[in-house]
Amino acid sequence: MKENEPVIRLNVLDLLLLITRWYKLFIVNFILVSTIAVVVALILPKWYFATIVILPPGGGTGGLPSFLPSELKGVAMSFGLDLPSEDIYQSILSSRTLKERIIERFNLREVYEMDEDVFPEDVIDAFNIHLIIETLDDQSISITVEDQNPELSAMLANGCVDELDKIYSEITSTTASKNRKFIERRLHEVVNTITALQDSIMLFQQDSRAVSIPDQITVMLKAAAELKAEQLSNEIKLEVMHSSLGSNHPAVSQLVIENRKLEEKYNSLISGSEGGVFIGLNELPGLGRRYSVLLRQLKIQSKLLEYIYPQYENASIQEQRETANVQILDYARVPNKKYKPQRKKIVLISAFMSLLITLIFVLLMEYWRKLPQHNSTDWEKIQSIINVFRKRRS
């Protein structure tokens, strides 16, 4: 563009003049597009939507369902159920399993006029277009389904929650069953361990005669002390009798024999050969250690049994128990008012777009008409481009 060539500009008056000059085109396009928009808006099918609102598990408190015992929640977490409450329902509602059940239950392939050779994924995608799942500010969940049939839209929304309840019940019952089996298996292991320990203690007591080691030690020490005291007393008597009666006196000989028997009895008591409840003192440390280990293991397993058995009872009750999982706040009702098409909006937007497009067209036409006089350089460039295309055509 040369420096002395003017630039094409339009002010408000030029724009009004341009519109006045082309007013017939504006009117024709406005009437034509508005008429077409009205016809299209009337032809478009009516769509209705129905919404059902549910509470998350536990009434919106988060975590696992509130009806699960505390003992079950720890095990349920190992099965991946410790999700935020609304996420549990969101995951199930978005699952392929639920949507396939809905499609089969309401025969949506026929409703959406899809042939049998259409892939199931395409039917699911078609249903997804008309399904809206939202978590509201109060953590409740709304499920909205749109359809041209108002009754069907309500049935589909309520059906989604019905299938949600079934799937969620299957998950919780499966979890409870796995939990019960796990605890039952552990309970049997503990019971078998306790039985084996009891048998080991019984055999240990039979073999070692260690019925009650602390009591037996007390009895043994008392008996040994009495024997030793009697023996020392006899030795004192012997010294007195030796000096007064002589060593050959029958009474001295008798006392020597008695003292020898006391010594043998004392030695047999210390060595454990006495029998009965008496155990050799040299064996006591080892026997005491073995006995204390067995008793400690038995006590541990008994405490474990006290902890596991209530859990097993709770798990058994939970497995057999029927609980309403999904709490419905608002059921989906058959809608009376359509939500689309919004005919007024369609007509108004179409009419406005007709005026806008016509104005753009007029501006381009005016620019094209004035371009040779006001900007010869650009006009020559455009002509050169047009000539290139003409040569290629020829």
Buried (B, 14 or more C-beta within 10 A) or exposed (E): EEEEEEEEEEEEEEBEEBBEEBEEBBEEBBEEBBEEBBEBBEEEEEBBBBBBBBBBBBEBEBBBBEBBBEBBBBBBBEEEBEBEBBEBBBEBBEBEEBBBBBBEEBEBBEBBEBEEEEEBEEBBEBBEEBBBBEBEEEBBBBBBBBBEBBEBBBBBBBBBBBBBBBBBBEBBBEBBBBBBEBBBEBBEEBBEBBEEBEEBBEEBBEEBBBEEBEEBBEEBEEBBEEBBEBBEEBEEBBEEBBEEEEEEEEEBEEBBEBBEEBBEBBEBBBBBEBEEBBBBBEBBEEBBEBBEEBEEBBEBBEEBBEEBBEBBBBBBEBBEEEEEBBBBEEBBBEBEEBEBBEBEEBBEEBBEEBBEEBBEEBBEEBEEEEBEEBBEEBBEEBEEEEEEEEEEEE
